[in-house]
Amino acid sequence: MLIEILIFLLLGILAGSITGILPGIHINLVGSILLSSTFFLTLHINPFYSVTFIVSMSIAHTFIDFIPSIYLGAPDEDSVLTVLPGHRLLLEGRAHEAVLITLIGSLLAITTILALSPLLITFIPKLSAAVQFFIPYLLILVSIFLILTEKNKFLGLFIFVLASFLGLSALNLPLKDPLLPILTGLFGASSLILSIKQKIKIPQQEIPLLREIKIPKKDFAFPVFFSTIFSSLLGFLPTLGSSQIATISSTIKKQNERQFLFSIGLINTFLMILSFITIFTIDKARTGSAVFIQTLLNEISLQQLIFILSICFASSILSFILAIKISKIFAKNIEKINYTKISFLILIFLSIIVIIFSGMIGFIIFVTSTFLGLTSNLMGVKRTNLIACLLVPTIVLYLF
């Protein structure tokens, strides 16, 4: 049985690497496809092997999905905000450093959540109802802060309101995966079009060794503290993802580029693992992967949860090593590629992905989101205001 688990673990990491590298393919989407096709169920595979595959795939995805965001400007739902600082570091020849920082954050997530798991198991059921009352008001404060930090507050408010309406409209349309066209357009396609327009040339990338990446404790203590606190307090709620929690954390404590990349790497992996814990604690699944596991195992016992967390730990170590190697390949070859052409090809690829998974209505949302992302850039408004497409629908959901 141990050999079979190892095989499925490695297969899951391979699958997660593929979904992580391919822009626009979110792990929740893959989980939904597997669930709807009942792929594993029809093959009568031992449920623990299936769980091993889906858990390892999910963890690998959280480690590797930052690579296309940073090198190609093509994010998915969880890595969307890395486009902003990641692209700047790419143009400075420091993309591999940016990836390493997110990976260190992701690796720290597994050790942090394992250490906190007894507390999380104890307090999540008690916090689940209490915290929900405060969420919309906290998000309102974050929204106000984002607008007030703009140089031109009127333009900031204008973009914020447009992004809000876009999110509210798209999330109420009959789309299978509404976040795909919204976020891909706002942050991915708009960045790619700007790259094409500006004919950006990627400089030679530095490839520092892992030991050369310095993470000063005094500079990263606050990002770790805030990211962990907000991920633990809010991460078990199904409507809050890494983008919203990263925005809350960075709004309360302003972070530089390296700190922000570190934080979002930690939050992304932390939330995925937390989604497995919430199945055990409150019997609620907040990710597609967790839904699939819940379907396979029904009620999860403590022993099964320990098994899942063990797979998370093993997958994290292997994914960390694999992601470094993949990033090095990108770093060595990205400057040799015509970035304008590759941006154009990725733009076409994202358009096809949107049409396949969200249909023509989704494509219209994608085009609209892209124009809004471009408008924000041309007006000189920070693109963090575009996260209103997630913040405001979440506020409305909890208030009404």
C-alpha positions in Angstrom: 0.0 0.0 0.0 2.9 2.4 0.8 4.3 2.0 -2.8 0.8 2.7 -4.3 0.5 5.8 -2.2 3.9 7.0 -3.2 3.0 6.5 -6.9 -0.3 8.4 -6.6 1.5 11.1 -4.7 4.1 11.6 -7.5 1.3 11.4 -10.1 -0.5 14.1 -8.2 2.5 16.4 -8.0 3.0 15.9 -11.8 -0.6 16.8 -12.4 -0.4 19.8 -10.1 2.8 21.0 -11.9 0.9 20.9 -15.2 -2.1 22.8 -13.9 0.2 25.3 -12.2 2.3 26.0 -15.3 -0.7 26.3 -17.7 -2.2 29.8 -17.3 -5.9 29.9 -16.5 -6.2 26.3 -15.2 -7.2 26.7 -11.6 -7.1 23.7 -9.3 -10.8 24.2 -8.3 -11.6 23.8 -12.0 -9.7 20.5 -12.2 -11.3 19.3 -9.0 -14.8 20.1 -10.4 -14.0 18.3 -13.6 -12.8 15.2 -11.7 -15.9 15.3 -9.4 -18.4 15.8 -12.3 -16.8 13.0 -14.3 -16.5 10.7 -11.2 -13.2 9.6 -12.8 -11.8 8.0 -9.7 -15.1 6.6 -8.5 -15.8 4.8 -11.8 -12.4 3.1 -11.7 -13.0 1.7 -8.2 -9.6 3.0 -7.0 -8.9 2.8 -3.3 -10.3 6.1 -1.9 -7.0 6.7 -0.1 -5.1 6.6 -3.4 -7.6 9.0 -4.9 -7.2 11.3 -1.9 -3.4 11.1 -2.1 -3.6 12.2 -5.8 -6.0 15.1 -5.3 -4.2 16.4 -2.2 -0.7 16.2 -3.7 -2.0 17.8 -6.9 -3.5 20.6 -5.0 -0.4 21.3 -2.9 1.9 21.2 -6.0 -0.4 23.6 -7.8 -0.1 26.2 -4.9 3.7 26.0 -5.2 4.0 26.2 -9.0 1.1 28.5 -10.0 3.2 31.6 -9.2 5.7 30.8 -12.0 3.4 31.8 -15.0 2.2 34.7 -13.0 5.7 36.1 -12.5 7.3 35.1 -15.8 4.4 35.5 -18.1 2.0 37.8 -16.4 -0.7 35.1 -16.7 -2.3 34.6 -13.2 -5.0 32.4 -11.9 -7.4 33.2 -9.0 -4.9 32.5 -6.2 -1.8 34.1 -7.8 -3.5 37.1 -9.4 -1.9 39.8 -7.2 1.7 38.4 -7.8 1.5 39.9 -11.3 2.0 43.4 -9.9 5.3 43.0 -7.9 6.4 39.9 -9.8 6.4 41.6 -13.2 8.4 44.5 -11.9 11.0 42.1 -10.5 11.0 40.2 -13.9 11.9 43.5 -15.7 14.8 43.9 -13.1 16.1 40.4 -13.9 15.0 39.1 -10.5 12.1 36.8 -11.5 13.7 33.7 -10.0 14.2 35.5 -6.8 10.5 36.5 -6.8 9.6 32.8 -7.3 11.9 31.7 -4.5 10.4 34.1 -2.1 6.9 32.8 -2.8 8.1 29.3 -2.4 9.7 30.0 1.0 6.4 31.5 2.0 4.5 28.4 0.8 6.9 26.0 2.5 6.5 28.0 5.8 2.8 27.6 5.4 2.9 23.8 5.9 5.1 24.0 9.0 2.9 26.8 10.4 -0.4 25.1 9.9 0.9 21.8 11.2 2.0 23.6 14.4 -1.4 25.4 14.6 -3.6 22.5 13.7 -4.5 21.5 17.3 -5.7 25.1 17.9 -7.4 25.3 14.5 -9.3 22.0 15.1 -10.4 23.3 18.5 -11.4 26.9 17.7 -12.7 26.8 14.0 -16.1 25.4 15.1 -16.4 28.2 17.7 -15.1 31.0 15.3 -17.1 29.9 12.3 -20.3 31.7 13.3 -18.8 34.6 15.3 -16.3 35.8 12.7 -18.8 36.0 9.9 -20.4 39.1 11.6 -17.3 41.1 11.4 -16.1 40.2 7.8 -18.2 42.7 5.8 -17.2 45.6 8.0 -13.6 44.7 7.8 -13.8 44.4 4.0 -15.5 47.8 3.9 -12.6 49.4 5.9 -10.2 47.7 3.5 -12.1 49.1 0.5 -12.1 52.6 1.9 -8.4 52.4 2.6 -7.6 51.3 -1.0 -9.5 54.3 -2.3 -8.0 56.8 0.1 -4.4 55.7 -0.7 -4.8 56.7 -4.3 -3.3 60.0 -5.5 -6.4 60.8 -7.4 -9.1 59.6 -5.1 -11.9 60.3 -7.6 -10.3 58.1 -10.3 -9.6 55.5 -7.7 -13.2 55.5 -6.6 -14.3 55.4 -10.3 -12.2 52.3 -11.0 -13.2 50.7 -7.7 -17.0 51.1 -8.5 -16.6 49.8 -12.0 -14.7 46.7 -10.8 -17.4 46.2 -8.1 -20.2 46.3 -10.7 -18.2 43.9 -12.9 -17.8 41.4 -10.1 -21.5 41.7 -9.0 -22.7 41.3 -12.6 -20.5 38.4 -13.6 -21.0 36.4 -10.3 -24.8 36.5 -10.9 -24.6 35.3 -14.5 -25.0 31.6 -15.3 -21.3 30.9 -15.6 -19.6 27.7 -14.5 -16.4 29.5 -13.4 -17.1 33.3 -13.3 -13.8 34.2 -11.6 -11.8 32.8 -14.6 -12.8 35.5 -17.1 -12.9 38.3 -14.5 -9.5 37.8 -13.0 -7.8 36.6 -16.2 -9.0 39.8 -17.9 -8.3 42.3 -15.1 -4.9 41.2 -14.2 -3.6 38.8 -16.9 -4.8 39.9 -20.3 -4.5 43.6 -19.6 -0.8 43.1 -18.5 -0.1 41.0 -21.6 -1.6 43.7 -23.9 0.5 46.4 -22.2 3.6 44.2 -22.7 2.7 43.8 -26.4 2.1 47.6 -26.8 5.3 48.6 -25.0 7.4 45.9 -26.8 9.0 44.9 -23.5 12.3 43.2 -23.7 13.1 40.9 -20.8 16.6 41.3 -19.4 18.9 38.5 -18.6 17.7 36.9 -15.4 19.8 36.4 -12.3 19.6 32.9 -10.9 20.5 33.2 -7.2 20.9 30.1 -5.0 18.3 29.4 -2.4 20.8 30.1 0.4 21.5 33.6 -1.1 17.9 34.7 -0.6 18.0 36.5 2.7 14.7 36.7 4.7 15.5 39.0 7.6 13.4 38.1 10.6 12.7 41.7 11.5 11.3 42.5 8.0 9.3 39.3 7.6 8.0 38.8 11.2 5.0 41.0 10.6 4.0 39.5 7.2 4.2 36.0 8.7 2.1 37.2 11.7 -0.6 39.0 9.8 -0.8 36.4 7.0 -1.1 33.6 9.5 -3.6 35.4 11.7 -6.0 36.4 8.9 -5.6 33.1 7.1 -6.6 31.3 10.3 -9.4 33.6 11.2 -10.9 34.0 7.8 -9.6 31.2 5.7 -12.3 28.7 6.6 -15.0 30.9 5.1 -15.8 29.8 1.6 -16.1 33.2 0.0 -12.7 34.5 1.0 -9.7 33.5 -1.1 -6.0 34.3 -1.0 -6.5 37.5 -2.9 -8.9 39.0 -0.4 -7.0 37.9 2.6 -3.7 39.1 1.1 -5.3 42.5 0.5 -6.6 42.7 4.1 -3.2 41.7 5.5 -1.2 44.1 3.3 -3.7 47.0 3.9 -3.3 46.7 7.6 0.4 46.4 7.5 2.0 48.0 4.4 4.5 45.6 2.8 7.3 45.9 0.2 7.4 43.7 -2.9 9.4 40.9 -1.3 7.2 40.9 1.8 4.0 40.8 -0.3 5.3 37.9 -2.4 6.3 36.1 0.7 2.8 36.7 2.3 0.8 35.6 -0.7 2.9 32.4 -1.1 2.2 31.6 2.5 -1.5 32.4 2.3 -2.1 30.5 -0.9 -0.7 27.2 0.5 -2.1 27.8 4.0 -5.6 28.2 2.7 -5.5 25.0 0.6 -4.3 22.9 3.6 -6.9 24.7 5.9 -9.6 23.7 3.5 -8.8 20.0 4.3 -9.0 20.8 8.0 -12.4 22.5 7.7 -13.9 19.3 6.3 -13.0 17.6 9.6 -13.9 20.5 11.9 -17.1 22.0 10.5 -17.9 19.6 7.6 -17.6 22.3 5.0 -15.5 22.3 1.9 -14.2 25.7 0.6 -12.2 24.4 -2.4 -12.9 22.1 -5.3 -10.2 19.7 -4.0 -11.9 19.6 -0.5 -15.3 18.9 -2.1 -13.8 16.0 -4.0 -12.2 14.6 -0.8 -15.4 15.0 1.1 -17.3 13.1 -1.6 -14.7 10.2 -1.5 -14.5 9.9 2.3 -17.9 11.3 3.5 -17.1 11.9 7.2 -13.4 12.4 7.9 -11.9 10.9 11.0 -9.0 12.3 12.9 -6.8 9.5 11.5 -7.8 10.4 8.0 -7.0 14.0 8.6 -3.6 13.1 9.9 -3.1 11.0 6.7 -4.1 14.0 4.6 -1.8 16.4 6.5 1.1 13.9 6.0 0.5 13.9 2.3 0.5 17.7 2.4 3.8 17.8 4.1 5.5 15.3 1.7 4.0 17.0 -1.3 5.2 20.4 -0.1 8.8 19.3 0.2 8.8 17.6 -3.3 6.9 20.5 -4.9 9.3 23.0 -3.4 12.3 21.3 -5.0 10.5 20.8 -8.3 9.3 24.4 -8.5 12.9 25.7 -8.1 14.0 23.6 -11.0 11.1 24.7 -13.2 11.8 28.4 -12.3 15.4 28.0 -13.3 14.4 26.7 -16.7 12.1 29.7 -17.2 14.9 32.1 -15.9 17.5 30.7 -18.3 15.2 30.8 -21.4 12.8 33.7 -20.9 15.2 36.4 -22.3 15.8 34.2 -25.5 12.1 34.3 -26.3 10.4 37.1 -28.1 8.3 38.4 -25.2 5.9 40.2 -27.5 5.1 37.1 -29.5 4.8 34.9 -26.4 2.5 37.5 -24.8 0.3 37.4 -27.9 0.2 33.6 -27.9 -0.7 33.5 -24.2 -3.4 36.0 -24.8 -4.9 33.7 -27.5 -4.5 30.7 -25.2 -6.3 32.5 -22.3 -9.1 33.5 -24.6 -9.6 29.9 -25.7 -9.6 28.7 -22.1 -12.2 31.3 -21.2 -14.5 30.3 -24.1 -14.1 26.5 -23.3 -14.9 26.8 -19.6 -17.1 29.9 -19.4 -18.7 30.1 -22.9 -19.3 33.2 -25.0 -20.9 35.1 -22.1 -17.7 34.5 -20.1 -15.7 35.7 -23.1 -17.6 39.0 -23.1 -16.9 39.3 -19.4 -13.2 38.6 -20.2 -13.0 41.3 -22.8 -14.8 43.8 -20.5 -12.4 42.9 -17.7 -9.4 43.4 -19.9 -10.5 46.8 -21.0 -11.1 47.8 -17.3 -7.6 46.6 -16.4 -6.2 48.7 -19.3 -8.3 51.7 -18.2 -7.0 51.4 -14.7 -3.4 51.4 -16.0 -3.9 54.3 -18.4 -5.6 56.4 -15.6 -2.7 55.8 -13.3 -4.9 54.0 -10.7 -3.3 51.2 -8.7 -4.6 47.8 -10.0 -5.1 46.6 -6.4 -8.4 48.6 -6.6 -9.5 46.1 -9.2 -9.8 43.5 -6.4 -13.1 45.3 -5.7 -14.5 42.7 -8.1 -14.1 40.2 -5.2 -14.3 42.5 -2.2 -17.7 44.1 -2.9 -19.6 40.8 -3.9 -18.2 39.3 -0.6 -19.5 42.3 1.4 -22.9 42.1 -0.3 -23.1 38.3 0.3 -22.5 38.7 4.1 -24.6 41.8 4.6 -27.6 40.6 2.5 
